[in-house]
Amino acid sequence: MVGVSKGDKSEILELFLKIGLDDRTAKNTIANNKVTANLTAVIHEAAVTDGCERRIGNLLYTVATKYPTNALVHRPTLLLYIVSSKIKTPAQLEAAFSFFASTGSENFEVDEFEEACGVGVEVSSEDIELTVNEVFEENKNTILELRYRTNVGDLFAHVRKRLPWADPKIVKQLIDARMYELLGERTAADIEKLSKKKEKKEKKEKPEKDEDKKFANDAPVQLPEEDLFPISNFPPPEENYKVHTEIPFSDGSVLICCNTKEVLDKHLEVTGGNVLTRFPPEPNGYLHIGHAKAMFVDFGLAKERGGYCYLRYDDTNPEAEKKEYIDHIEEIVQWMGWEPFKITYTSDYFQELYELAVELIRRGHAYVDHQTPEEIKEYREKKMNSPWRDRPIAESLKLFEDMRNGRIEEGKATLRMKQDMQNDNFNMYDLIAYRIKFTPHPHAGDKWCIYPSYDYAHCIVDSIENITHSLCTLEFETRRASYFWLLHALGLYQPYVWEYSRLNVSNTVMSKRKLNFLVTNKYVDGWDDPCLMTLAGLRRRGVTSTSINAFVQGIGISRSDSLIRLDRLEYHIREELNKTAPRTMVVLNPLKVVITNMESGTIMHLDAKRWPDAQADDASAFYKVPFSNVVYIEHSDFRMKDSKDYYGLAPGKSVLLRYAFPIKCTEVILSDDKETILHIRAEYDPSKKTKPKVFLSFISCHAGICCLNVAAGSVLENRVSILHIFGLFNFKIELCCTGSSSLGC
């Protein structure tokens, strides 16, 4: 919500005081931007900018704060009833709110509305007095027993139930008078409060502490279902008649955007009431983990509702798009486990978009402009209209056709939407709809030399494809006004729009622009370098799509920005690999160990877990590991001298061979140079009475032999860290590499 400037505050305060608000209420209202905007709009709609009675002003204030948002199209009608004093009490106003809340934006019968709100109903003082007497007679015994401790609110409610449109002040006065008439003056006993029996509060038993229960430090807290997937509560397509947004204009008017019954019925006829969403990436780079969240939201909602999700390429910028990126996106979407309903391109609709732009000009909502980018920026900063803004419609139509036919040089003309240059929302500053680019398009070819902007094309294609729920990240929230303004200006169907927070992960680069910088300048080995957080890079690391989707689901979908720690992702990766990646033992730099107290040729076959969480009764979760009198351990797991902080094998020291037995080094066999270790001798403990502090991986001489080529730097670190970001396209980086980034994964 845009704030109110100091210059505007005094004018708005004066406006609020004119309708009878007291000084304190008026100032408190200005502190709330939303209520200020609503009340200002209500005053202008009611045409009482010159002031009104305080009674009417109080009702207008109630409308500004409580009117149901799903029926804003009927608000001007209600204001006419208030200003003309056909609705003059809070009770009537509350009844009107209830009526419109149930009616929504649909048409209503005036007679039904007036009957529901008591319009024209006059309740005389005599009628009120008669009803009050009836209520007192019915409750006389209780009143005499409790006297002035009687709940007067209950008596008031009984009267209002029979006379809903009675003046509440008169009702209160008559009840007070009748109480005095029946009971007389208050006594000392009347002043005493009723004694209340104190209820003994049962002490809640504290749950027993489970000392053995421990949680992993990196295990995420489980969020409630409504926080994990709030889109489950989105309205169905048939309820898309409610107001999407209100757009306040600088002249005080307010545009209320919603679907008419005719438009919604036509949409439902085409879609059959199915949910339709879209995942709309721009093909100007590889998808990163942030896009995994967008896929989960868009495809996930469609899947949950039994609907369909488009994969739509927002290819409105031919200079940045490549066929390589288009192919990658389609392939990675399928790898993530999502199946698009249809694969479409914004460029598929270039002809329709052009025709609608012509219609926008004809309706007086667009014009051809010749300002340079620098001039456009300057005029926007000063909130000034372009000198070409009010040119004749016929002239703009002719110039736009010239743009289409390549008769105007690139950069010499643009088509701009005629919105509101003095608006508080900068996304209403006559956004550019079309610009000239003599560049072939990777999908549409060289047919076009004018291309639509994202702000123009995105909402229209949503409408053309009958998208029911248009979901995007929070940076697009300020674009709501221009989104719905354009659809309203063209009389098109309006999807339901909802914004959610972006996925921000610590210690990584998420921006496509910055990723492109790293790739282009060869700081990394392409878009799928394992040190990048692109989906292709994660896949090359060995990360599964299932674990990525579990990560996205685990962090939830909300409108609150947050920075997610990288170890949250790593937790879900481990959880998945613990279930799907079979384990084995490997020795890269072998050191021979001869077990002297075991006969040569003896082979034991021991059970080893394929997965860390293997169940003891699941035979398929185990494999056999041979154990013989000659085994190999990692050379780095042995030292000639032991120390307190060293847990590997050393002369005279014991360690446990994983899945096998404890061994103790008894002798070290050296080469002639007395430095190189040829092999070591050890004894094993078949009873396992020895309890070493650590276990070592090993390979028996009878195990299968294979050759592994392991590149330097195969142990990945979080190698890319941003030290300083400055300017629009320049940023410094530091690469903390353990070796070559060409990992051959």
Secondary structure, DSSP 8 states (H G I E B T S, - for coil): -----HHHHHHHHHHHHHTT--HHHHHHHHT-HHHHHHHHHHHHHTT-TT---HHHHHHHHHHHHHS-GGGGGGHHHHHHHHHTTSS-SHHHHHHHHHHHHHHTTS---HHHHHHHHTTT----HHHHHHHHHHHHHHTHHHHHHHGGGS-HHHHHHHHHHH-TTS-HHHHHHHHHHHHHHHH-S--HHHHS------------------TT----TT------HHHH-GGGGS--GGGTTS--EEEE-TTS-EEEE---HHHHHHHHHHHTT--EEEE---SSS--BHHHHHHHHHHHHHHHHTT-EEEEEE----TTT--HHHHHHHHHHHHHTT---S-EEEGGGGHHHHHHHHHHHHHTTSEEEE---HHHHHHHHHTT---TTTT--HHHHHHHHHHHHTT-S-TTS-EEEE---TT-SSGGGS--EEEEE----BTTTBTS-SEEE-HHHHHHHHHHHTT-SEEEEEGGGGGGHHHHHHHHHHHT----EEEEE---EETTS---HHHHHHHHHTTSSSSTT-TTS-BHHHHHHHT--HHHHHHHHHHH---S---EE-HHHHHHHHHHHHHHHS------SSEEEEEETTS-TT--EEEEEESSTT--TT-GGGEEEEEE-SEEEEEGGGB-SS--TT--SB-TT-EEEETTS-EEEEEEEEE-TTSSSEEEEEEEE-TT-----S-EE-EEETTS--------TT-S----EEEEEEETTTEEEEEE--SS-S----
